[in-house]
Amino acid sequence: MNYFDYAATTPLDREAAEVYMKVATEYFGNSSSLHDIGGQAHILLENCREELAALLGIDKNGLFFTSGGSESNFLAIEALLSSPKKQGNHIITGMAEHSSIHGVLNRLTDYDITFLPLTSLGLIDEEELLAAITPETVLISIQHVNSEIGTIQPIKTVAQICQAQNIHFHSDFVQSVGKIELRGIAPLVSSFSFSGHKIYGPKGIGGVYINPAISWSPFFPGGSHEKGFRPGTMNVPAIAAMTAAAQKNNSNLADAYQKYNSWRKVFIETLNPINNWVNIYQANDDNQLPSIIGLGISGIEGQWMMLEANRLGFAISTGSACQIGMQTPAKVTQALGLNKQEAKEFIRISFGNSTTMEDVIRLGETINNIVNQYKIADLC
């Protein structure tokens, strides 16, 4: 089976797995315990925090470890709302945000929420964002990289707008950590989230950054771990493995970006014979993560295309795995203004470390064959 769903999850890196096993067996103490074994785990934990903070260009005092991106998004938003820069009850976010963002915002019944669509290039319209801001706006949440089409939002610009308007800014960095250089961007936001299993680390581990200048109140009262940010014994083996994976990814950012960009171009070229039926949802190169390709094939439902590709040995998806679990169309299709039929046609291709150029070409040829056979059968 050829795997093309790296945006959903990645295999655990072998070196990171070795780190996990070593820490789990040799540094197994509770990092909050006062004896020497606990102290060794605590030292390792803080070393990981310091290393990840350096990779991201942030103050380590604002970095907290969680169970993953979804929990990080939830706790970050709750933390920011516990300490707003001004009084108000208005929040702005994007229609295409991850389901965990929509989930936490939908429960905030005392707040008015504005959901912004995307332009045809899959980007937030800066003028529309400015027009949506009111004196009551206390929080803006815009993801950095969209998980379904890979468009890169103008985080620096949004951060400048938020700073000028005295508004907290949260950004979901789950699809950008380990894929884009972030040291010039991460310090600009009030908070951001990330996840280990998107960068060849373990599942069930992630992190959140909250600007240390913000005096947040914990969502879970009485917790003693992570300065009270969240309860639960620290998963030091997973944190160490995630840190090892992040270090490895970060050392190869430029080469990986260039490789995925060339594969993207080759894949799109292989679809030339059926380009009259293919719609690729993307931005220009400067605003596009090359490893994620969101597209639709006119007249063919994405789920059927996914099942056919699977039958022929290729694992692709119809969007975010979290959204698929809810049995609803990818949120990005609504944000792009696609109609119901176009939304059903959506599929996602995503590259990763084990992908080869030969795999990319064979996937493109396979999709060509599926479409041609479908169209012929449809004419009969």
GINORVEN-V736247 format. One record per backbone hydrogen bond with DSSP energy under -0.5 kcal/mol. NH is the residue of the N-H (numbers start at 1). CO is the residue of the C=O. E is the energy in kcal/mol with one decimal. If there is no record, write none. Layout:
BEGIN
NH;CO;E
NH;CO;E
END
This chain:
BEGIN
2;313;-3.3
3;1;-0.6
4;2;-0.5
4;315;-2.5
6;350;-1.0
8;5;-1.4
9;5;-1.4
10;197;-1.9
13;200;-2.4
17;13;-2.5
18;14;-2.1
19;15;-1.9
20;16;-2.4
21;17;-2.4
22;18;-2.3
23;19;-2.6
24;20;-2.9
25;21;-1.6
26;22;-2.4
27;23;-2.2
33;30;-2.2
39;35;-2.4
40;36;-2.3
41;37;-1.5
42;38;-2.3
43;39;-2.5
44;40;-2.1
45;41;-2.6
46;42;-2.5
47;43;-2.0
48;44;-2.2
49;45;-2.2
50;46;-2.3
51;47;-2.4
52;48;-2.7
53;49;-2.2
54;50;-1.9
55;51;-2.2
56;52;-1.8
57;53;-1.1
58;53;-2.3
62;59;-2.2
63;60;-1.4
64;62;-0.5
64;208;-2.8
66;206;-2.0
72;68;-2.1
73;69;-2.6
74;70;-2.1
75;71;-2.9
76;72;-2.5
77;73;-2.1
78;74;-2.1
79;75;-2.3
80;76;-2.6
81;77;-2.3
82;78;-1.2
83;79;-0.5
83;80;-1.1
84;81;-0.6
90;136;-2.0
91;112;-2.7
92;139;-2.3
93;114;-2.7
94;141;-0.8
95;116;-3.2
97;94;-1.2
101;98;-1.2
102;98;-1.7
103;99;-2.5
104;100;-1.9
105;101;-2.2
106;102;-2.5
107;103;-0.8
108;105;-1.4
109;107;-1.7
111;108;-1.8
112;89;-3.3
114;91;-2.8
115;113;-0.5
116;93;-3.0
116;114;-0.6
118;335;-2.5
119;123;-3.0
122;119;-2.2
126;124;-0.7
129;125;-2.3
130;126;-2.4
131;127;-2.2
132;128;-1.3
133;129;-0.9
133;130;-0.7
137;134;-1.8
138;90;-2.7
139;90;-1.1
140;168;-2.1
141;92;-2.5
142;170;-1.7
144;172;-2.4
145;172;-0.7
146;151;-2.3
150;146;-1.5
152;287;-2.9
153;144;-3.1
153;151;-0.6
155;153;-2.2
158;154;-2.3
159;155;-2.8
160;156;-2.1
161;157;-2.2
162;158;-2.5
163;159;-2.5
164;160;-2.3
165;161;-1.8
166;162;-0.6
166;163;-0.7
167;162;-2.6
168;138;-1.8
170;140;-2.4
171;191;-1.9
173;171;-0.8
173;193;-1.4
176;173;-1.5
177;173;-2.5
179;176;-2.2
180;176;-2.0
185;182;-1.8
186;182;-3.1
188;185;-2.0
189;186;-1.1
190;169;-2.1
191;169;-1.6
192;209;-1.5
193;171;-1.2
194;207;-2.2
196;205;-2.9
198;195;-0.7
199;196;-1.7
201;196;-2.2
205;202;-0.5
206;66;-1.8
207;194;-2.1
208;64;-2.5
209;192;-2.7
210;62;-2.6
211;190;-2.9
214;211;-2.5
216;214;-1.4
221;219;-0.7
223;220;-0.9
228;225;-1.5
229;226;-2.4
230;225;-0.9
236;234;-1.7
239;235;-2.3
240;236;-2.7
241;237;-2.2
242;238;-2.7
243;239;-2.3
244;240;-2.3
245;241;-2.3
246;242;-2.5
247;243;-2.5
248;244;-2.0
249;245;-2.6
250;246;-2.8
251;247;-1.4
252;249;-1.7
253;250;-0.8
256;252;-2.4
257;253;-2.5
258;254;-2.2
259;255;-2.4
260;256;-2.7
261;257;-1.9
262;258;-1.9
263;259;-2.1
264;260;-2.4
265;261;-1.8
266;262;-2.1
267;263;-2.9
268;264;-2.5
269;265;-2.1
270;266;-2.0
271;267;-0.8
271;268;-0.8
272;269;-1.8
274;271;-1.7
275;272;-1.6
277;274;-2.4
278;274;-0.7
279;296;-2.9
280;278;-0.5
281;279;-0.5
281;294;-2.7
282;280;-0.8
287;284;-1.6
288;285;-1.3
289;150;-3.4
290;288;-0.7
292;289;-1.3
293;349;-3.2
294;281;-0.6
295;347;-2.5
296;279;-2.3
297;345;-0.8
298;277;-3.3
298;296;-0.6
300;297;-2.3
301;299;-0.5
302;344;-3.6
303;344;-0.5
305;301;-2.3
306;302;-2.7
307;303;-2.2
308;304;-2.4
309;305;-2.6
310;306;-2.3
311;307;-2.2
312;308;-1.5
313;310;-1.5
314;309;-2.9
315;2;-3.1
316;314;-0.8
317;348;-2.0
324;320;-2.5
325;321;-1.9
326;322;-0.5
326;323;-0.9
327;324;-1.9
328;323;-1.3
333;330;-1.5
334;330;-0.8
335;331;-2.1
336;332;-2.1
337;334;-1.2
338;333;-2.5
343;339;-2.5
344;340;-1.6
345;341;-1.0
346;343;-1.1
347;295;-3.0
348;317;-3.1
349;293;-2.8
350;4;-1.8
351;291;-2.2
355;352;-1.5
360;356;-2.1
361;357;-2.4
362;358;-2.4
363;359;-2.4
364;360;-2.2
365;361;-2.5
366;362;-2.3
367;363;-2.5
368;364;-2.1
369;365;-2.3
370;366;-2.5
371;367;-2.6
372;368;-2.6
373;369;-2.5
374;370;-2.2
375;371;-2.8
376;372;-2.3
377;373;-2.4
378;374;-2.3
379;375;-1.3
380;376;-1.1
END
